Amino acid sequence: MTPAYAPRPLALTDLLRLSSVGLRTRKLRAALSALGIAIGVAAIVAVLGLSASSQAGLLAEIDRLGTNMLTVSNGETLFGQPAELPVTAPAMIGRIAGVTAVQDTAYVSNVNVYRSPLIPAIDTNALSVQAASLGLLRATGVTLAHGRFLNAATAREPVAVLGALAAQRLGIDRVFAGERVWLGSQWFYVAGILDPAVLAPAIDTSVLVGYPAAEVYLGSDGHPSTIYVRAQTSQVDAVQPLLAATANPQAPSQVDVSQPSAALVARADAQSALAGLFLGLGAVALLVGAVGVANIMIIAVLERRSEIGLRRALGATRGHIRVQFLAEAILLALGGGGAGVAAGAFATAVYASAKGWAVVIPAVAWTGGLGAALAIGAVAGLLPALRAARLSPTQALWAV
């Protein structure tokens, strides 16, 4: 008795050739169907990549500037009025064990800065004037973009240094001989422009003058408003609780103490939370792409009934037909996923490079994108594959 014929499963090369027939013969339709998958995967890769790159850039900046800076600022009184730090507060803080540097600024009230005296007084550009100690840049990690900072001589004269945003709002992008601003009721010569102050953002919108000049020309009383403290990294947690009582022993509750680097780390975490929203939008695009793949595969089954009937008549099993169309859907989704990964990585590289960040593409971004595409292809192609497998040879050929 002749043994029954047992069909063999399709070889991988044969499966790839058969499953790619529909894609190769209907290129435009396949490309449009894969576009939804590509957009969704690109969004996911770009969001995760930009979030990781942004965090890496921010954390690198924090590491460069150090996490050992603390700020002491005047709080409020019981009646909601601004409190006043004692003039001796910086010197007293400098005596705390573990403190390595203390510098301070003092807000000068009722004084605004303008590009010229012809500008209306109401157009203040939200800029402030502060007296600054000479070692402020070393303590805060701020660098000079142009010119020079205050020294022992210029701190006594009508000379100013502009914060990064202050210079931008005043329309000054460089320092040249004779450059000046109208400060209070007289001209102050501009000595320098600062780079953005990452750990001390209040400096960005400030015009800095020396303490002696602030007292002589602007009527400052010399009371500090913000004190920047550098401590040994291992002593930061021990120093922080002592700062309020040391700065103002009479009213420590009226002193605010903060660690700027902690706020930056929180900002990095907030960026990660915001990235979740964009990941949701990417998931929606993937869902739309999945519907498109399912739709195109159902149409493909209807259009290729003659092919299915002929293959069944020549000995192909239901399993062969099912695997063929399922593999075609997966190839279609993977093609879109691969294109999306490439597009998302390219967008991340371009934007991160423009911002000066390190380009970081997390493994979870591209593996997750390709994995999502694979799963979508399998799910979206399952029903059409089952429908194709259920067609008998006579039904398929009769419908031609």
DAGIVEN-V134411 format. One record per backbone hydrogen bond with DSSP energy under -1.0 kcal/mol. CO is the residue of the C=O (numbers start at 1). NH is the residue of the N-H. Records with the same first field share a line. If there is no record, write none. Layout:
CO: NH, NH
This chain:
11: 15
12: 16
13: 17
14: 18
15: 19
16: 20
18: 21
20: 24
21: 25
22: 26
26: 30
27: 31
28: 32
29: 33
30: 34
34: 38
35: 39
36: 40
37: 41
38: 42
39: 43
40: 44
41: 45
42: 46
43: 47
44: 48
45: 49
46: 50
47: 51
48: 52
49: 53
50: 54
51: 55
52: 56
53: 57
54: 58
55: 59
56: 60
57: 61
58: 62
59: 63
60: 64
61: 65
62: 66
68: 231
70: 229
71: 258
72: 227
73: 256
75: 83
77: 80
81: 77
86: 89
88: 92
89: 93
90: 94
92: 95
93: 96
96: 99
98: 232
101: 230
103: 228
104: 133
105: 225, 226
106: 131
112: 184
114: 182
116: 119
120: 123
122: 124
124: 127
128: 207
129: 108
130: 209
131: 106
133: 136
135: 139
136: 140
137: 141
143: 195
146: 193
151: 155
153: 156
154: 157
155: 213
157: 159
158: 189
160: 191
161: 208
162: 194
163: 167
164: 168
165: 169
166: 170
167: 172
176: 179
179: 190
181: 188
182: 114
183: 186
186: 183
188: 181
189: 160
191: 148
192: 162
193: 145, 146
200: 203
203: 206
204: 166
205: 128
206: 163
207: 130
208: 161
209: 132
210: 214
211: 215
212: 216
213: 217
214: 218, 220
225: 74
226: 105
227: 72
228: 103
229: 70
230: 100, 101
232: 235
235: 239
236: 240
239: 242
242: 246
243: 247
244: 248
251: 254
252: 255
254: 75
256: 73
258: 71
259: 262, 263
260: 264
261: 265
262: 266
263: 267
264: 268
265: 269
266: 270
267: 271
268: 272
269: 273
270: 274
271: 275
274: 278
275: 279
276: 280
277: 281
278: 282
279: 283
280: 284
281: 285
282: 286
283: 287
284: 288
285: 289
286: 290
287: 291
288: 292
289: 293
290: 294
291: 295
292: 296
293: 297
294: 298
295: 299
296: 300
297: 301
298: 302
299: 303
300: 304
304: 308
305: 309
306: 310
307: 311
308: 312
309: 313
310: 314
311: 316
312: 315
317: 321
318: 322
319: 323
320: 324
321: 325
322: 326
323: 327
324: 328
325: 329
326: 330
327: 331
328: 332
329: 333
330: 334
331: 335
332: 336
333: 337
334: 338
335: 339
336: 340
337: 341
338: 342
339: 343
340: 344
341: 345
342: 346
343: 347
344: 348
345: 349
346: 350
347: 351
348: 352
349: 353
350: 354
351: 355
352: 357
362: 365, 366
363: 367
364: 368
365: 369
366: 370
367: 371
368: 372
369: 373
370: 374
371: 375
372: 376
373: 377
374: 378
375: 379
376: 380
377: 381
381: 385
382: 386
383: 387
384: 388
385: 389
386: 390
392: 396
393: 397
394: 398
395: 399
397: 400
